[in-house]
């Protein structure tokens, strides 16, 4: 037994919210399809084998050779993770509901408080905004396109953003104080950005999670109710509890490798503080080995991001004859007229961390490459670092 899967080519608006509500109640599961060239969309549909396509105008077109969804699955969300290969993550209705309820509880969401939906629903953060609204018994407020001014004037109590959106809103002078909560996740958020937002009176919460955990499952370092977090022997973050995905659609071996029946083994490296807070150090596949020592790029990015002259930063490793890999940073300056100098940034990092973690090269750029979601495209940014020859050294 199973249930059908309907792929939505242009997910969004009230029609898609209705489809999510039906899916949560046992109807056809939803597959919000990310936009892309026709060939890539066709390849994705061939891989995930939905029963039907729902077009932008609401027409339903039946497909051949479909594969049923397990009865408990309400949504399939596409993620590329760290491999770059798209995977369909099967999300049970109960996990989506529990994640939404835990989020609302953690935020102290008031009855009738509406969510502003300005993240695309083909990303888990955007889909979960819709689920939270449904669980809370409210109607989401839709933002067709992200505009900082629209945030300030939105008739909504809660919003979820990626760090780039928060950064641009603050730079545009948007007043976000009317939001009861601003969730920021999907990528590492620079401590300086969080501090700036809080100093401006914004009630911001940094979240950690991924599609496989129904989105954010750790708020400001603390697991949500029903979520357990620990660290494997090799330093990887493991998540267990009521918010986990069932696995990867039609990928049993991949599912078995990531979900072992007791939890989900992430690709993130982390540690738990003495008080039980989770600190994410970076991704296991991004560790830089320089002079025989390991450097976690995300740690260095957090330190550089706290410097007053740095608006955004990505750290990567460049091949080096002496060191094996050389730590280098691409930085967007807070003031383009006064870009930071490598020596100043090295001193700043060495104040808080071992000197060998400090970057040995600096590339000042006007902006970092972005994905459609607004998140930094780390692969593209690191590629720029490894091919650009004009580093400060």
MOFENBEL-V872288 format. One record per residue. N is the residue number from 0. SS is DSSP state (H for helix, E for strand, L for the rest). Layout:
N/SS  N/SS
//
This chain:
0/L  1/L  2/E  3/L  4/E  5/E  6/E  7/E  8/L  9/L  10/L  11/L  12/H  13/H  14/H  15/H  16/H  17/H  18/H  19/H  20/H  21/H  22/H  23/H  24/L  25/L  26/L  27/L  28/E  29/E  30/E  31/E  32/L  33/L  34/L  35/L  36/L  37/H  38/H  39/H  40/H  41/H  42/H  43/H  44/H  45/H  46/H  47/H  48/L  49/L  50/L  51/E  52/E  53/E  54/L  55/L  56/L  57/L  58/L  59/E  60/E  61/E  62/L  63/L  64/L  65/L  66/L  67/L  68/E  69/L  70/L  71/L  72/E  73/E  74/E  75/E  76/E  77/E  78/E  79/L  80/L  81/L  82/L  83/L  84/L  85/L  86/E  87/E  88/E  89/E  90/E  91/E  92/H  93/H  94/H  95/H  96/H  97/H  98/H  99/H  100/H  101/H  102/H  103/H  104/H  105/H  106/H  107/L  108/L  109/L  110/L  111/L  112/L  113/L  114/E  115/E  116/E  117/L  118/L  119/L  120/L  121/L  122/L  123/H  124/H  125/H  126/H  127/H  128/H  129/H  130/H  131/H  132/H  133/H  134/H  135/H  136/L  137/L  138/L  139/L  140/E  141/E  142/L  143/L  144/L  145/L  146/L  147/H  148/H  149/H  150/H  151/H  152/H  153/L  154/L  155/L  156/L  157/E  158/E  159/E  160/E  161/L  162/H  163/H  164/H  165/H  166/H  167/H  168/H  169/H  170/H  171/L  172/L  173/L  174/L  175/L  176/L  177/L  178/L  179/L  180/E  181/E  182/E  183/E  184/L  185/L  186/L  187/L  188/L  189/L  190/H  191/H  192/H  193/H  194/H  195/H  196/H  197/H  198/H  199/L  200/L  201/L  202/L  203/E  204/E  205/E  206/E  207/E  208/E  209/E  210/H  211/H  212/H  213/L  214/E  215/E  216/E  217/E  218/E  219/L  220/L  221/E  222/E  223/L  224/L  225/L  226/E  227/E  228/E  229/E  230/E  231/L  232/L  233/L  234/L  235/E  236/E  237/E  238/E  239/E  240/E  241/L  242/L  243/L  244/L  245/L  246/E  247/E  248/L  249/L  250/L  251/H  252/H  253/H  254/H  255/H  256/H  257/H  258/E  259/L  260/L  261/L  262/L  263/E  264/E  265/E  266/E  267/E  268/E  269/E  270/E  271/E  272/L  273/L  274/L  275/L  276/L  277/E  278/E  279/E  280/E  281/E  282/E  283/H  284/H  285/H  286/L  287/E  288/E  289/E  290/L  291/L  292/E  293/E  294/E  295/L  296/H  297/H  298/H  299/H  300/H  301/H  302/H  303/H  304/H  305/L  306/L  307/L  308/L  309/E  310/E  311/E  312/E  313/E  314/E  315/E  316/E  317/E  318/E  319/E  320/L  321/L  322/L  323/E  324/E  325/E  326/E  327/E  328/E  329/E  330/E  331/E  332/E  333/L  334/L  335/H  336/H  337/H  338/L  339/L  340/L  341/H  342/H  343/H  344/H  345/H  346/H  347/H  348/H  349/H  350/H  351/H  352/L  353/L  354/H  355/H  356/H  357/L  358/L  359/L  360/E  361/E  362/E  363/E  364/L  365/L  366/L  367/L  368/L  369/E  370/L  371/L  372/L  373/L  374/L  375/E  376/L  377/H  378/H  379/H  380/H  381/H  382/H  383/H  384/H  385/H  386/H  387/L  388/L  389/L  390/L  391/E  392/L
//
